[in-house]
Amino acid sequence: MTHSRTPALDDAVAEQQLAALAYVNEAYAEAILAGIESASFAHAALSAALRELIATHGEERVASFVERLPARVRDGEFSCRAKH
């Protein structure tokens, strides 16, 4: 799911992704305040994200992207706490 881009385009995409993450974090906080369990929100968010990625890029490209996730998770890319 990576594309070759110009540095300016990369910066614009990174900025847009940070803005999108802020919206997701805000929705997460609102869901928690409404009594939704954290894990339930996370599962729903992942499901919605995968559906959108598949609609945009197709199942095969998303499957290839998802195959790389275990290593990224194990490397701590998505962890919030300090690594030991």
C-alpha positions in Angstrom: 0.0 0.0 0.0 3.0 2.2 -0.4 3.4 4.4 -3.5 6.4 6.4 -4.7 5.6 10.0 -4.2 7.3 13.3 -4.2 8.5 14.6 -0.8 5.9 17.4 -0.8 3.2 14.9 -1.4 4.6 12.6 1.3 4.4 15.6 3.7 0.9 16.4 2.7 -0.2 12.8 3.2 1.5 12.6 6.5 -0.2 15.8 7.7 -3.6 14.4 6.5 -3.0 11.1 8.3 -2.1 13.0 11.6 -5.3 15.0 11.3 -7.3 11.9 10.6 -5.7 10.2 13.7 -6.8 13.2 15.8 -10.4 12.6 14.7 -10.1 8.9 15.5 -8.7 9.7 18.9 -11.5 12.2 19.5 -14.2 9.6 18.5 -12.5 7.1 20.8 -12.6 9.5 23.7 -16.3 10.2 23.1 -17.1 6.5 22.8 -15.4 5.8 26.2 -17.3 8.7 27.8 -20.5 7.1 26.4 -19.7 3.8 28.0 -18.3 1.9 25.1 -15.6 -0.5 26.1 -12.1 0.3 24.7 -11.6 -3.0 23.0 -15.1 -2.8 21.4 -14.3 0.5 19.9 -10.9 -0.7 18.7 -12.4 -3.7 17.0 -15.0 -1.6 15.3 -12.5 1.0 14.2 -10.3 -1.7 12.7 -13.2 -3.3 10.9 -14.3 0.1 9.5 -10.8 0.9 8.4 -10.3 -2.5 6.6 -13.6 -2.1 4.8 -12.6 1.4 3.6 -9.2 0.2 2.5 -10.7 -2.7 0.6 -13.2 -0.4 -1.1 -10.3 1.9 -2.1 -7.5 -0.5 -2.9 -9.1 -3.9 -3.3 -8.9 -7.1 -1.3 -5.6 -8.4 -2.6 -3.6 -5.2 -1.8 -5.1 -4.9 1.6 -4.4 -8.6 2.3 -0.7 -8.0 1.4 -0.7 -4.9 3.7 -2.3 -6.9 6.6 0.3 -9.7 6.2 3.0 -7.3 7.3 1.1 -6.2 10.4 2.3 -8.9 12.8 6.0 -7.9 12.4 5.1 -4.2 12.8 3.1 -5.0 16.0 5.9 -7.1 17.4 8.3 -4.3 16.6 6.2 -1.9 18.8 5.2 0.4 16.0 1.7 0.8 17.5 2.6 0.6 21.2 1.9 3.6 23.4 4.1 2.5 26.3 7.8 2.6 26.5 9.7 -0.4 25.2 11.6 -2.5 27.7 
